[in-house]
Amino acid sequence: MMNRVCVVISVWLFAGFLYAQQDEYEAFKRQQQQNYGLFSANQQARYDAYRKELNARYAKFMAESWERMTALPAIEIEEERPVYPLVYEDTITSSESILDFIPVLFNGDVVKIPDPASQAEPIAPIQAKPIVHDMVSVAFYGTMVSVPFPINEEWSVDEISEKQLSKLWTRLSSSEYDMTVRGALDVRAGLDLCDWGYVQLLQSVCEKRYGKTNEAVMMQAYLMAQSGYMIRLAYGGDRLYWLLASDYCMLSMFYFVIDGDKFYPVDCSTRELAICKASFDSERKLSLQITKDQLLEAAISPKRTLTSRDGLRVDVSQNLNLVDFYNHYPSAYIDGNVYTRWAVYANTPLDPTIAAALYPSLRIAVEGLSEKDAVNKLLQFVQTAFVYEYDDKVWGADRAFFAEETLYYPYADCEDRAVLFSRLVRDIVGLDVVLLYYPGHLAAAVEFNEEVLGDYLLYDKRKYIVCDPTYIGAPVGRTMPNMNNQEAQIIIL
């Protein structure tokens, strides 16, 4: 009996000890949370003070540093007339049966775009303040998005002058617009928007709020600058404009060179502007690479049936919202090399909704095949399931396609086929692909893990087998006649 009492007392004492320990832990945790809250509040207060100081300096510079400049003409590419498809059976010779191929030690140019940089970040970390606000909602390429704005805003662009615009910048830099900057950045993150998508998002939201006015332009410029992008404010006559900087040369768009950097005006036809040269130290130039799926609401098109000559049949639909988004995407190149633009198209991931519908059929079609036979299956599909036509006949000018666009539109030329083929091989078979540019023609080459015979190039100790999606019926390893592999340009993906 005594032992049982002792056990009960021991358990009771131990439980009391645990409860006391739990109480102490909860008190400790509350103290830690309180300390963290104080730390976070103090840290944010320092960030806010830093942002305020940066914007004050920027506004001061705005009142003084403007320069009247004339735009340089838009850059246009004079495209060679594309090579029309040839049919393999019509060009085959007796030598085609010989399987002793001679390697081509590559001597041409190598085209490589820079690795994608991380997206621009705010000039200082920003946290929205809990104040009463209006939610401005727009249908952004079919996706409803909302960004908060202060209620009863009390500012306008009554006068366009350096001093007046400087005062307005200071006005916008008040803490009440922190939630607007934070809200816009949250939408960018939620949709995984690329830089160009963010530009269009801000334009849509600001024009919904202010109309097509100078106020909308001022707010777009402010939000872009606070988000960390390199922009410049400008005016011509009674109109306000903003310009964005990019290392990408955007085709068919005139531009200004400011301190050695190219700046492109947004919605501007005026080629003489007074431009503010105020800047932030950490500002980032706009990139035109798309590294993530743009998470736009799906508006699915009717199914399109694509059938290859060997009987591979797939049904594919498209997200019309994404097709519309790509339709407004600027064609551009980087590092002074016009061929880099194809890498941008080829490296853009296929929309996951479309991939989920298309890829299972393609994976079933290549299941159990060798790498060579699997690539041949995809090559024949791209060669024969699409109708070839010149861009100038269909569009009136050169127009490269993202992979989704090739799957959607009724016609595709050599560059569209090469881009789609490179995407399919990387996603379905998991092999590395490069593009090959010959004068007037774009093809591809694949690096296999197994021994594959055929025309090939040796570059950087790697062997790439030629695959031409426009050489109809030609298997892996066959180069279209009159194409010189030694002089081709390799475009690294």
C-alpha positions in Angstrom: 0.0 0.0 0.0 2.8 2.3 1.0 4.6 1.6 -2.3 1.4 2.5 -4.2 1.0 5.8 -2.3 4.7 6.6 -3.0 4.2 5.9 -6.7 1.1 8.1 -6.8 2.9 10.9 -5.0 5.9 10.5 -7.4 3.7 10.7 -10.5 1.8 13.7 -9.1 5.1 15.5 -8.3 6.5 14.6 -11.8 3.3 15.8 -13.5 3.5 19.0 -11.5 7.1 19.3 -12.6 6.1 18.8 -16.3 3.3 21.4 -16.0 5.7 23.8 -14.4 8.2 23.2 -17.2 5.4 23.6 -19.8 4.4 26.9 -18.3 8.0 28.1 -18.3 8.4 27.0 -21.9 5.2 28.8 -23.0 6.3 31.9 -21.1 9.7 31.6 -22.8 8.1 31.1 -26.2 5.8 34.2 -25.7 8.8 36.2 -24.7 10.8 35.0 -27.8 7.8 35.8 -30.1 7.6 39.2 -28.5 11.3 39.8 -28.9 11.1 38.6 -32.5 8.2 40.9 -33.2 10.1 43.8 -31.7 13.1 42.8 -33.8 11.1 42.5 -37.0 9.4 45.9 -36.3 12.7 47.5 -35.6 14.2 45.9 -38.7 11.3 47.0 -40.9 11.5 50.5 -39.4 15.1 50.6 -40.5 14.2 49.4 -44.0 11.4 52.0 -44.2 13.8 54.7 -43.2 16.3 53.5 -45.8 13.7 53.5 -48.6 12.6 56.9 -47.6 16.2 58.2 -47.7 16.7 56.6 -51.1 13.5 58.1 -52.5 14.3 61.5 -51.1 17.7 61.5 -52.9 16.0 60.3 -56.1 13.4 63.0 -55.9 16.0 65.7 -55.3 17.9 64.5 -58.3 14.7 64.5 -60.3 14.3 68.2 -59.8 17.7 68.8 -61.5 18.8 66.1 -63.8 16.9 66.0 -67.1 18.3 65.9 -70.6 16.5 66.3 -73.9 17.4 63.3 -76.1 16.5 61.9 -79.6 15.7 58.3 -80.0 17.8 56.0 -82.2 15.9 54.1 -84.9 14.4 50.7 -84.3 16.6 47.7 -85.2 15.1 45.4 -87.9 16.6 42.1 -89.0 16.8 41.5 -92.7 15.9 37.8 -92.8 17.2 35.6 -95.5 14.4 33.8 -97.4 13.9 30.6 -95.5 14.9 27.3 -97.1 11.7 25.5 -98.2 11.4 21.9 -96.9 12.9 19.1 -98.9 11.7 15.5 -98.9 14.3 13.0 -97.9 13.2 10.3 -100.4 13.6 12.9 -103.3 17.2 13.8 -102.4 18.7 10.4 -101.2 21.7 9.2 -103.1 23.5 5.9 -103.2 26.1 7.3 -100.7 23.4 7.6 -98.1 23.6 3.9 -97.4 27.2 4.2 -96.3 27.4 4.3 -92.5 31.0 5.4 -92.2 30.5 9.1 -91.3 33.3 11.6 -91.1 33.2 13.9 -88.0 32.8 17.7 -88.5 35.3 19.4 -86.2 33.2 22.5 -85.5 34.8 25.8 -86.6 31.7 28.0 -86.7 30.4 30.5 -84.2 28.9 29.4 -80.9 25.9 31.3 -79.6 25.1 31.2 -75.9 22.8 33.5 -74.0 23.7 34.4 -70.4 22.4 32.4 -67.6 19.1 33.9 -66.3 19.7 36.3 -63.5 17.4 36.4 -60.5 14.5 38.9 -60.8 14.7 42.4 -59.6 14.0 42.9 -55.9 12.6 46.0 -54.1 15.2 48.8 -53.4 14.6 47.8 -49.7 12.5 45.1 -48.2 8.9 46.3 -47.9 6.0 45.3 -45.8 2.4 46.6 -46.4 0.9 48.7 -43.6 -2.7 47.7 -42.5 -4.6 50.7 -43.8 -8.0 51.1 -45.4 -7.7 50.6 -49.2 -9.4 50.0 -52.5 -8.7 46.8 -54.4 -8.2 47.4 -58.1 -9.1 44.2 -60.0 -8.3 43.5 -63.6 -8.6 40.5 -65.9 -4.9 40.0 -66.8 -4.8 37.7 -69.8 -7.9 36.0 -68.4 -6.7 35.8 -64.8 -8.3 38.1 -62.2 -5.7 39.9 -60.2 -6.1 42.6 -57.5 -3.7 45.2 -56.2 -4.5 47.5 -53.3 -4.5 51.3 -53.6 -5.1 54.0 -51.0 -8.6 55.3 -50.7 -9.3 58.9 -51.8 -5.9 59.5 -53.4 -5.0 63.2 -53.5 -2.5 63.8 -56.2 -2.5 64.4 -59.9 -0.1 65.4 -62.6 -1.4 69.0 -63.0 1.8 70.3 -64.5 4.7 68.6 -66.2 7.9 70.1 -64.9 11.0 68.8 -63.2 10.2 70.3 -59.8 6.5 69.3 -59.9 7.4 65.7 -60.8 10.0 65.6 -58.1 7.3 66.7 -55.6 4.9 64.0 -56.9 7.6 61.3 -56.4 8.0 62.4 -52.8 4.3 62.2 -52.4 4.1 58.6 -53.8 7.0 57.6 -51.5 4.8 57.9 -48.4 4.1 54.7 -46.5 0.5 54.5 -47.7 1.7 53.2 -51.1 3.8 50.5 -49.5 0.8 48.2 -49.8 0.5 48.9 -53.5 4.1 48.0 -54.2 3.8 44.9 -52.0 0.5 43.9 -53.6 2.0 44.2 -57.1 5.0 42.1 -56.2 2.8 39.5 -54.6 0.8 39.1 -57.8 4.1 38.8 -59.7 5.2 36.0 -57.4 1.8 34.3 -57.4 1.7 34.0 -61.2 5.5 33.5 -61.6 5.5 36.4 -64.0 8.5 37.1 -66.1 9.8 40.7 -66.2 7.8 41.5 -69.4 4.7 40.0 -67.8 5.2 42.3 -64.7 5.5 45.4 -67.1 2.2 44.5 -68.6 0.6 43.7 -65.3 1.4 47.2 -63.9 0.2 48.8 -67.1 -3.2 47.0 -66.9 -3.7 47.7 -63.2 -2.6 51.4 -63.3 -4.8 52.1 -66.4 -7.7 50.5 -64.7 -7.1 52.8 -61.7 -6.3 56.0 -63.5 -7.3 55.5 -67.1 -4.8 56.2 -70.0 -3.5 59.2 -68.2 -0.2 60.8 -67.0 -1.2 59.6 -63.5 -1.2 56.0 -64.7 2.3 56.5 -66.3 3.6 58.1 -63.1 2.4 55.2 -61.0 3.8 52.6 -63.4 7.2 54.2 -63.3 7.1 54.5 -59.5 6.0 50.8 -59.0 8.7 49.6 -61.4 11.4 51.6 -59.7 10.4 50.5 -56.2 10.3 46.9 -57.4 14.0 47.3 -58.3 13.9 47.8 -62.1 16.0 50.3 -64.0 13.6 52.8 -65.4 13.6 56.4 -66.4 10.8 59.0 -66.4 10.4 61.2 -69.4 8.1 63.8 -71.0 7.3 65.2 -74.3 4.9 68.1 -74.6 2.1 67.5 -72.2 2.5 63.8 -72.0 4.4 61.7 -69.5 6.3 58.5 -70.4 8.5 56.0 -68.8 11.4 54.0 -70.3 12.8 50.6 -69.3 16.4 49.4 -69.6 17.4 46.1 -71.0 20.5 44.4 -72.3 18.2 42.7 -74.8 17.8 44.5 -78.2 14.1 44.6 -78.8 13.4 44.5 -82.5 11.1 47.0 -84.2 11.2 49.4 -81.1 13.1 52.7 -81.2 15.3 53.4 -78.1 17.4 55.9 -76.2 21.0 55.4 -75.1 21.5 56.8 -71.6 24.9 56.5 -70.0 25.6 53.6 -72.3 22.4 51.6 -71.6 19.5 51.0 -74.0 16.2 52.3 -72.8 12.9 51.5 -74.5 9.8 53.7 -74.1 6.5 52.1 -73.1 3.5 53.2 -75.3 5.3 56.1 -76.8 5.5 57.4 -80.4 7.4 60.6 -79.6 11.1 60.3 -80.5 12.3 63.4 -78.8 11.9 63.4 -75.0 13.2 65.2 -71.9 14.5 62.3 -69.8 15.2 62.2 -66.1 18.6 60.6 -65.3 17.9 59.9 -61.6 18.7 56.3 -60.6 18.9 53.8 -57.8 22.2 52.0 -57.1 20.7 48.5 -57.0 18.3 48.8 -60.0 18.1 45.8 -62.3 17.7 45.7 -66.1 14.7 43.9 -67.6 15.3 40.4 -68.8 13.3 38.8 -71.6 14.1 35.2 -70.7 11.1 33.1 -69.4 12.4 30.6 -66.9 9.1 29.6 -65.2 5.6 28.6 -66.2 3.4 31.8 -66.5 0.5 30.7 -64.2 -2.3 32.3 -66.2 -5.9 31.0 -65.9 -6.5 28.4 -68.5 -8.9 29.2 -71.4 -8.7 25.9 -73.3 -9.0 26.0 -77.1 -10.8 23.3 -79.1 -8.8 20.2 -79.7 -6.5 20.0 -82.7 -5.5 16.6 -84.0 -1.9 16.3 -85.2 -1.0 13.1 -87.1 2.5 12.2 -88.3 3.2 10.2 -91.4 4.0 7.1 -89.4 0.6 7.2 -87.7 1.4 8.9 -84.4 -1.7 10.8 -83.6 -2.2 13.2 -80.7 -4.9 15.6 -79.7 -3.7 18.9 -78.3 -5.4 22.0 -77.0 -3.9 25.4 -76.0 -4.3 27.9 -73.2 -5.6 30.8 -75.3 -4.6 33.2 -72.6 -1.0 32.1 -72.9 -1.2 32.3 -76.7 -2.4 35.9 -76.3 0.4 36.6 -73.9 3.0 35.4 -76.3 1.4 37.3 -79.1 2.4 40.5 -77.3 5.9 39.3 -76.4 8.8 41.3 -77.9 11.2 39.6 -80.1 14.7 40.4 -78.9 18.4 39.3 -78.9 21.3 39.8 -76.5 25.1 40.3 -76.7 24.8 41.8 -80.2 24.0 38.4 -81.7 20.6 38.1 -83.5 20.6 34.3 -83.2 20.3 34.4 -79.4 16.6 35.2 -79.8 15.9 31.6 -80.8 17.4 30.3 -77.5 14.8 32.5 -75.6 11.9 30.7 -77.5 13.5 27.3 -77.2 14.2 27.6 -73.4 10.8 28.7 -72.4 9.0 25.7 -70.7 5.8 24.3 -72.2 2.7 25.3 -70.3 2.0 22.6 -67.7 -1.6 22.3 -68.6 -0.8 21.6 -72.2 2.2 19.3 -71.3 -0.1 17.2 -69.1 -2.5 16.7 -72.1 0.2 16.2 -74.8 3.1 14.4 -73.2 1.5 11.2 -72.0 0.6 10.3 -75.6 4.2 11.1 -76.8 5.7 9.1 -73.9 3.6 6.1 -74.7 4.7 6.4 -78.4 8.4 6.2 -77.4 8.1 3.8 -74.5 10.6 1.0 -74.7 12.5 2.5 -77.7 16.2 3.2 -77.9 17.2 6.9 -77.6 17.8 7.0 -81.4 14.4 5.4 -82.2 12.6 7.7 -79.7 14.2 10.8 -81.2 13.4 9.6 -84.7 9.7 9.2 -83.6 9.6 12.8 -82.3 11.5 14.0 -85.4 9.1 12.4 -87.8 6.2 13.8 -85.8 7.5 17.4 -86.1 8.5 16.9 -89.7 5.1 15.6 -91.0 2.3 16.7 -88.6 2.6 20.4 -89.4 2.1 22.4 -92.6 5.0 24.6 -93.7 4.5 28.2 -94.8 6.7 31.3 -95.0 6.2 33.9 -92.2 6.0 36.8 -94.6 3.0 35.1 -96.4 1.2 34.4 -93.1 2.2 37.3 -90.9 3.6 39.8 -93.3 7.0 39.6 -91.5 9.3 37.2 -89.7 7.6 35.8 -86.6 9.2 33.1 -84.4 7.0 30.9 -82.3 7.1 29.6 -78.8 6.4 25.9 -78.7 2.7 26.5 -77.7 2.2 28.7 -80.7 3.5 26.1 -83.1 1.0 23.6 -81.6 -1.8 26.2 -82.0 -1.3 28.0 -85.3 -2.0 26.2 -88.6 1.4 26.9 -90.2 5.0 26.5 -89.0 8.4 27.3 -90.6 11.8 25.8 -90.0 12.6 27.9 -86.8 9.2 27.0 -85.3 9.8 23.3 -85.9 13.3 23.4 -84.5 12.2 25.2 -81.3 9.3 22.7 -80.8 11.5 19.7 -81.6 14.2 20.8 -79.1 11.5 21.2 -76.4 10.0 17.8 -77.0 13.4 15.9 -77.0 14.5 17.5 -73.8 11.2 16.9 -72.0 10.2 13.5 -73.4 13.6 11.8 -73.9 15.7 13.8 -71.5 18.6 14.5 -74.0 20.5 17.7 -74.5 19.8 19.6 -77.7 21.4 22.5 -79.6 20.1 24.5 -82.5 22.0 24.8 -85.7 21.7 27.9 -87.8 22.6 27.8 -91.5 22.0 30.8 -93.8 18.2 30.9 -94.1 17.6 27.7 -92.1 17.3 26.5 -88.5 17.8 22.8 -87.6 18.9 21.0 -84.4 21.4 18.5 -83.1 21.1 16.0 -80.3 23.7 14.6 -77.8 22.9 10.9 -77.4 24.2 8.7 -74.6 24.4 5.7 -76.9 26.4 5.3 -80.1 24.4 6.8 -83.0 25.7 7.0 -86.6 25.0 10.0 -88.8 26.2 13.5 -89.6 27.5 15.1 -86.5 29.5 17.9 -85.0 32.1 17.8 -82.3 32.0 20.8 -80.0 33.6 21.1 -76.6 34.3 17.4 -76.6 30.7 16.6 -77.1 29.1 14.9 -80.1 25.9 16.3 -81.5 23.9 14.3 -84.1 22.2 16.4 -86.7 18.4 16.3 -86.7 16.4 18.4 -89.1 12.7 18.9 -88.5 12.2 20.5 -91.9 14.0 17.7 -93.9 10.8 15.7 -94.4 11.2 12.0 -93.7 15.0 12.3 -93.0 16.1 10.2 -90.0 18.4 11.2 -87.3 21.9 12.0 -88.6 20.9 13.4 -92.0 21.7 16.9 -93.1 19.6 18.7 -95.6 21.4 19.1 -98.9 23.3 22.4 -99.4 23.7 22.9 -95.6 27.3 23.1 -94.5 27.7 21.8 -91.0 31.2 23.2 -90.7 29.9 26.7 -91.2 26.7 26.3 -89.1 26.3 28.3 -85.9 25.7 26.3 -82.8 23.1 27.9 -80.5 23.5 26.5 -77.0 20.3 25.8 -75.0 
